[in-house]
Amino acid sequence: MAPTQDALYADIDLALSWSERDLPERERTKHVHRLHPYLGKFIPQLVEVLLARYFRPGQHVLDPFAGSGTTLVQSLESGLDATGVDVAAFNCLLMKVKTRAYNPFVLEQELRAAHARVGESVDQRSSTFVRRWYAPQAARDLLGFRALVDDYEHADVLRVVLARAARSARRTTHFDLDFPREPQREPYWCHKHRRECRPVGTAAQFLRRYTLDTLSRLKEFARVRARGRTATVLHGDVRELPLGHFDGILTSPPYPGLIDYHEQHRYAYELLGLDDRRELEVGAAAAGTSRSALAAYSDGIVAALLNAKQSLPKGAPVLIVVNDRRDLYPEILERAGLRLEERLRRHVNRRTGRRAGEFFEDVLISR
Ligand SMILES: C[S@@+](CC[C@H](N)C(=O)[O-])C[C@H]1O[C@@H](n2cnc3c(N)ncnc32)[C@H](O)[C@@H]1O
C-alpha cells in the first residue's frame, strides 16, 4: 500500500526543506554558485545549515567529492577553511576560480580587456569535436577567445567563461543541454519555449555576457566571504590521495548509474585540453547499475571514507547527503568504521514538470 501524504512527510526535517517560495532560484544560485552549470550540486543553503549545526567558525572542513565546490564556497562564507577533492579536472578548475581571493582591480581590468577583444579571430585548425558541435562562426569566436586567455594573469577565470560559452553555443536543442547525443543542425520544435527554435550560430554574445556576469559574481562573493579563510582544491582520486588534517567531513558523493561527471563537461575537456580521468570516477553512469557495478561502487565509497577518516580526530562529524534508494549506505558506513548517529530526511523541491514526483534525500550524520 502506498504511504499516505501525512506518513510521507512525518519524518521530514523542516529546517532542511525549502519550498520554491522560501528559497527562489536566485538565492540557490547566488554569487559564484552560478559561474557554470553543473549537474548534481547540492544547494548552498543546506550546506549553510549543516555547517552551523555541526561545525564552528575557524574549523577546517573536508569535502572528498567536492564537485562544483558548494561546500568550499559556503565554508568561506561561514568563516571556515575548506579542502575539496575531485577526480574531474574541470570541476577542480571551477572550484579554484570560485574560491580564489582576487585583487579586485586586476580582475576587473583583465576581464574588461578580454571582453573588448571578443570577436578577434585566429588562424587555427579546429578539431573534429569543434567542427561537429559548433557552427563555423561560433567555432571562430570560441577559438579566438581561447587564443587570448593566456595573455592574462587570471587566465583560469577566462577559461571558465570560455567553457560556459562553449556549452551554450553547441548545436543542441534548448531542452537537451545536459547530455546531447547528436548535433542539432536544423530548426526544431522546442518543448521548452513551445515554438520553433534554431540552433545557435555564434558564440560572441555568450562570451561577452558571461565575462561580465562572471566579474559581477566574483565581486559579489568577495563582499560576503569571511576574511582570512582559504579553500584548497586537490585534483585526484580520493581513495588514494594523501589528504591532511580536518575537523570533519561534509559531502554529497556520486550515486551509482546517475551522472557521468566528466562527460557532462565534455566541451570543456575538448576546448581546454584538460586531463580526462573518467575511468577513476566512482559510480559513473556509464558503469551502469548491475550487481557488480553496485558492489564496485560500495567498495569505492568505503575506500574513500577509510582514506578520509585518517585525517580526522576521533568523534569528528561525517555528514553525507544522499538519496540512498538502494539502501547501500548502512553497510558502507559500517565497513568504513563509522557510527550512524542520525538520519535527517529532507524534502527536495523540484521545479520542472519534466521530472515530477516526490523526491527525498537524507543527511546521514555519522562519527
Ligand atoms: C554528487 S557530486 C558532488 C557535488 C557537490 N556536492 C556540489 O555541490 O557541486 C560527486 C563528485 O564526486 C566526484 N568523484 C567521483 N569519483 C571520484 C573519485 N574517485 N575521487 C574524487 N572525486 C570523485 C565527481 O567528479 C563529482 O564531481
The ligand as an SDF file (V2000), in Angstrom:
LIG
                    3D

 27 29  0  0  0  0  0  0  0  0999 V2000
   27.4560   14.4830   -6.3490 C   0  0  0  0  0  0  0  0  0  0  0  0
   28.9170   15.1960   -6.9850 S   0  0  0  0  0  0  0  0  0  0  0  0
   29.3280   16.4100   -5.7660 C   0  0  0  0  0  0  0  0  0  0  0  0
   28.6100   17.7030   -5.9860 C   0  0  0  0  0  0  0  0  0  0  0  0
   28.9260   18.7690   -4.9690 C   0  0  0  0  0  0  0  0  0  0  0  0
   28.3410   18.4790   -3.6790 N   0  0  0  0  0  0  0  0  0  0  0  0
   28.4480   20.1290   -5.4600 C   0  0  0  0  0  0  0  0  0  0  0  0
   27.5840   20.7430   -4.8200 O   0  0  0  0  0  0  0  0  0  0  0  0
   28.8900   20.5630   -6.5290 O   0  0  0  0  0  0  0  0  0  0  0  0
   30.1440   13.9620   -6.7820 C   0  0  0  0  0  0  0  0  0  0  0  0
   31.5430   14.3170   -7.3000 C   0  0  0  0  0  0  0  0  0  0  0  0
   32.4220   13.2160   -6.9880 O   0  0  0  0  0  0  0  0  0  0  0  0
   33.4500   13.2130   -7.9480 C   0  0  0  0  0  0  0  0  0  0  0  0
   34.1550   11.9170   -7.9200 N   0  0  0  0  0  0  0  0  0  0  0  0
   33.7500   10.7310   -8.4390 C   0  0  0  0  0  0  0  0  0  0  0  0
   34.6870    9.7870   -8.2180 N   0  0  0  0  0  0  0  0  0  0  0  0
   35.7090   10.3770   -7.5350 C   0  0  0  0  0  0  0  0  0  0  0  0
   36.9530    9.9180   -7.0230 C   0  0  0  0  0  0  0  0  0  0  0  0
   37.3690    8.6570   -7.1990 N   0  0  0  0  0  0  0  0  0  0  0  0
   37.7440   10.7920   -6.3560 N   0  0  0  0  0  0  0  0  0  0  0  0
   37.3440   12.0930   -6.1930 C   0  0  0  0  0  0  0  0  0  0  0  0
   36.1800   12.5820   -6.6770 N   0  0  0  0  0  0  0  0  0  0  0  0
   35.3610   11.7440   -7.3310 C   0  0  0  0  0  0  0  0  0  0  0  0
   32.7340   13.5140   -9.2600 C   0  0  0  0  0  0  0  0  0  0  0  0
   33.6310   14.0010  -10.2410 O   0  0  0  0  0  0  0  0  0  0  0  0
   31.6780   14.5410   -8.8040 C   0  0  0  0  0  0  0  0  0  0  0  0
   32.1210   15.8420   -9.0760 O   0  0  0  0  0  0  0  0  0  0  0  0
  1  2  1  0
  2  3  1  0
  2 10  1  0
  3  4  1  0
  4  5  1  0
  5  6  1  0
  5  7  1  0
  7  8  2  0
  7  9  1  0
 10 11  1  0
 11 12  1  0
 11 26  1  0
 12 13  1  0
 13 14  1  0
 13 24  1  0
 14 15  1  0
 14 23  1  0
 15 16  2  0
 16 17  1  0
 17 18  1  0
 17 23  2  0
 18 19  1  0
 18 20  2  0
 20 21  1  0
 21 22  2  0
 22 23  1  0
 24 25  1  0
 24 26  1  0
 26 27  1  0
M  CHG  2   2   1   9  -1
M  END
$$$$
